[in-house]
């Protein structure tokens, strides 16, 4: 009789999954028991969680270290303004459509930047983002260099009252954060995740065992562009105003996001979470110190790149073997005795 | 099937002034075991890279299992049945040993996940890595990493297995165990091309021996006869011809 094996996906995470569900429900009820300032901050954290998870999927798994993701935030934002302002689409429906627009543009962009490798890819994506910003600044119909605002009619279409509107914005941000988290987790647990994790660890070896690295990376790039574009639409719907500088801001939409992922731990789902909280804690703490805030953030980032390249979560998981989002597969040998009993159960007549 | 399983026809590769493969022709029969020796830098690993598609040939043709694979991407060559180990191990370091094999079984052999588990378990038993199945591959020792290279290539269920110096640094006892493993793989019908410096281990497995020098085939034939040729002794062991 051949030895029998099965795959175990880790049960420790299920307890955590239940806790996460309760936490999500508690977060959803947040606007009902805290003031609007806290809600706004929580909303911002939620969409930054989405951006951080997306960048981590791209750079930490697919090996696509892009410093041009602000292109998709800006394109998503502008797409939303065109959809709502000129085409009369309902603002909430325009959010996924903004993602679709970003994804459509990401395909030709990918075919250009995918010719580049490593540092050249990083610079290439940055150049593409700059080009997007410069082109949009040249278009008078989109407001040129000074940008445009959403009309009062569009704002009222979301909700008449300001309080209700803020609540809707918060729930949309929370939904975006959780949806992206669920997507990344689901993707990494799937077969595609297995390929992506292999690509993360060694691209030539993944090719040598049959992984279509180009297709896997392209798929990841386009999916990430879709989600980033939708989040961009959502962000600028809340801000009610967009300009080339704000829409394609390198610092706000890419540098801060890279900071979170690198500090927390690149190539893990837990890392960006940790990084998110550290970034916001530092930002609140240093809010009164002006540009010192950026200088200190920079020093922290340099420290981690030099001395803790796997980030805080990398250190924790190496030390304690902890995994909150189980994406691993364990091989379990089914012992003959246990196998016999399983066979008996399956066939009672023997 | 008529004709050889793998055929290289006048394959050349040049990096600037450096020729790493010079009109190299080679044939490997179905189920055959071929040994490859040659000095360091002779172009042995380049030959593997040309066969797997990691490196594209400048000229010549590569045929496998009756089809032309010269322009085929590496992952497609793997799926057709070319499995390889790297001389310098390339483990998926943060994945477990089992997951390393699972990627190969799912993408290389196109198997379902459950089916793959059974297959990978058997390969882990065969290669002596069963006890390490669920630990990250990055924590393995160099020797275990070499075994993982072999195991991962096997999990793709290759018709042709390319082994690049997986015996380096082994003790006499470990070398014997490796030879037994490779014999078992052969007995299951897999053709093997093995680059190795441990000549006695190589000779105890292979049917035929090829000597490569400066990207060119220096000698080919029955192993003992090839080893006895004066020009082989000169190039490979530094024994001058009288």
Interface residues (C-beta under 8 A of the other chain):
Chain A: X2 X3 X4 X5 X6 X7 X191 X194 X195 X197 X198 X200 X201 X202 X204 X205 X206 X207 X208 X209 X210 X211 X212 X213 X214 X267 X328 X329 X330 X331 X333
Chain B: X52 X53 X54 X73 X74 X75 X78 X79 X83 X84 X86 X90 X91 X92 X93 X94 X95 X96 X98 X99 X100 X102 X103 X104 X106 X107 X108 X109 X110 X113 X114 X117 X118 X120 X121 X122 X124 X125 X130 X133 X134 X152 X153 X155 X156
